[in-house]
Amino acid sequence: MNRTFISELEELVLLSVGVLYPEAYAYSIRLEIKAQVGKSLSLASVHTVLYRLEKDGLLSSELGGKSEKRGGRSKRLFSLTQHGEKTMQDIQNVRQAMWARIQST
């Protein structure tokens, strides 16, 4: 069985991209993680993880339209690749199988 193993932070970022698509960009991902987990991350940390996941083939990105609100700059929008979706499904399956094996006391 060939699985991709990722860190907890990478998993949170992948999940956030899935939740926020098609508006998944670094700042919105940062806010989503803060709202759901209570973990404050720097924007630089989020960018680092996003680019690593993209390099590993779990995410893809494209530039969105320019915005006056952002001083005429474009957002880099992220989406899950097929490999990213499969990795998330594998993670969910492993976790569910392990939770099912926990015996109540």
N, C-alpha and C positions, 0 to 999 in steps of 0.2 A: 504494500500500500504506500503510495507516494503522497505524503502530506506536506504542506507548507506550514511551518511553525512561525508564529509571530508573537510579539510581546503584547502585554495587556494594553499599553498605550496605542500600539498599532491597531489592535482590535477595536478600541474605542474610536479611533479615527476612521477606520473602515465602516463601522456601524453608522457613524455620524454622516459619512458621505452617502450611504444608502438612505438614511432618513431624510437628509436635506436635498437630495437630488431633485431638480436640476440646479438648485442654488447652493451647491456645496463648494464653498471657498474658505480659505484659511480662517477668516474672522468668524464666519457663521459656524464653522466646525468648533472653534474655540468656545463660542457661546453655548453651543449644544452640549459639549462635554461638561462645562461648568453647570448648566441647568440640570443635567441628568445625573451627574456623578458628584458634583460639588468640588471638582478638581480644577484649580486655576492653572492654566498653562500660558506660557509666553507665546506670542505669535511666532517667534523664531522656532520654538519647539514644534509647533504645529506644522510649520513649513518644512522643517527637517524631516518629520515623519511622512508628510505627504510626498515629498520628492523621493524618499527612500522607497515607499510603497509603489510609486510610479515606476521607478527604476527596476523594481522587482516584478513588474508586470501585473500588479494587483489593482492599480488605478490608471486611468488615462486623464488627460487634461486638455483644455483649450481655452483660449482667451475669449472672455465675454465682451460685450459692448462697452464702450467708454462711458464714464459717468461724470457729470459735473460735480456730484457729491464727493467723488474721489479725485477731484482736481484733473479730470480728463483722462485718468488712468483706467485701464481695463482690469477686471477681476480674472484670475485664473480659476476656472470652474473645473471641478473634479467629478469623475464618475467611475463606478466600478467596472472593471473588465470582467470577462467570463471567468478568468482565473481568480479574480477577487471574489466574485460571487460564490465560486466553488469552495474557496478557502473559508469564507464565512459559514457556508453550509456544513463543511467538515467540522469546524469549531463547534457549531451548535450541536451537531450529532454527538460528538465526543462528550461535551458537557452534559447533554441530556442522558446519555448512557451512564455516565458516572453518577449523576444525581439519582438515577433510578436504582443504582446499586447501594446507595447509602441506606443502612438499616436503621429504622426508628428504634429508640431505646425506651 
